[in-house]
């Protein structure tokens, strides 16, 4: 399962559900080593939008957290990478939600 993470003060954090149209305008941060789940997310998203704005690809989950916390983009990561079901992400000032329950 994958989750989408954003800064706590990003307007996307409060939207439920979030539309693909809204997400297509966001800057995305990915891990360099894309998992099969993330690859599936990208492929599925590209069915609805012509491109994804990839801000950068990070080497570590810590770099992704820092970037998301600074509100420099949204991250799409495996649930297992958010550690303790998001507790560390929340303490870092980031919001997260599962993609299939919250995207329309």
C-alpha positions in Angstrom: 0.0 0.0 0.0 1.2 3.5 -0.7 0.5 6.8 1.0 0.7 10.4 -0.1 2.3 12.8 2.3 2.3 16.6 2.4 3.2 19.4 4.8 0.6 19.9 7.5 -0.1 23.4 6.2 -0.5 22.4 2.6 -4.1 23.0 1.4 -4.2 19.5 0.0 -3.8 18.2 3.6 -7.4 19.1 4.5 -9.1 17.9 1.2 -11.1 14.7 1.2 -11.2 13.3 -1.4 -8.4 14.9 -3.4 -9.0 15.0 -7.1 -6.5 13.8 -9.6 -6.9 17.2 -11.3 -5.7 18.9 -8.1 -2.8 16.5 -7.7 -1.6 17.0 -11.2 -0.6 20.5 -10.4 1.5 19.5 -7.4 5.2 19.0 -7.3 6.1 15.4 -6.5 9.1 13.9 -4.6 9.9 10.2 -5.2 12.5 7.8 -4.0 15.1 7.0 -6.6 14.5 3.3 -6.2 10.8 3.2 -7.2 9.0 0.2 -5.7 6.5 -1.7 -7.8 3.7 0.1 -5.8 5.0 3.5 -6.7 5.5 2.5 -10.3 1.8 1.4 -10.3 0.7 4.7 -8.8 2.6 6.6 -11.5 1.3 4.5 -14.3 -2.3 4.7 -13.0 -2.1 8.5 -12.5 -0.8 8.9 -16.1 -4.0 7.4 -17.4 -5.8 10.6 -16.2 -3.2 13.3 -16.6 -0.6 13.9 -19.4 2.3 14.4 -17.0 3.5 14.3 -13.4 5.6 17.2 -12.1 8.5 15.4 -10.6 10.4 17.9 -8.4 13.2 15.5 -7.6 14.1 12.0 -6.7 15.7 11.5 -3.3 18.2 8.9 -2.1 16.6 8.6 1.4 13.3 8.7 3.2 14.7 11.4 5.5 15.5 13.7 2.6 11.9 13.2 1.4 10.5 14.0 4.9 12.5 17.2 5.1 11.4 18.3 1.7 7.7 17.5 2.4 7.9 19.3 5.7 9.3 22.4 4.0 6.2 22.2 1.7 8.3 21.7 -1.4 6.1 19.0 -2.8 4.0 15.9 -2.1 5.6 12.5 -1.6 4.3 9.1 -2.6 5.9 6.4 -0.5 5.2 2.8 0.6 3.2 2.6 3.8 6.1 0.7 5.4 8.4 3.7 4.7 6.2 6.0 6.9 7.3 4.2 10.0 4.9 3.3 12.9 1.8 4.0 10.7 2.8 7.7 10.3 3.8 8.6 13.8 7.2 9.8 12.8 5.8 11.6 9.8 3.2 13.4 11.9 5.9 14.4 14.5 7.9 15.8 11.5 5.0 18.2 10.6 3.8 16.1 7.7 0.3 14.8 6.9 -0.3 11.5 5.2 -3.2 9.5 3.9 -3.7 6.3 1.9 -4.2 6.9 -1.8 -7.1 4.6 -2.6 -9.4 5.9 0.1 -8.8 9.5 -0.5 -8.4 10.2 -4.2 -11.3 10.6 -6.5 
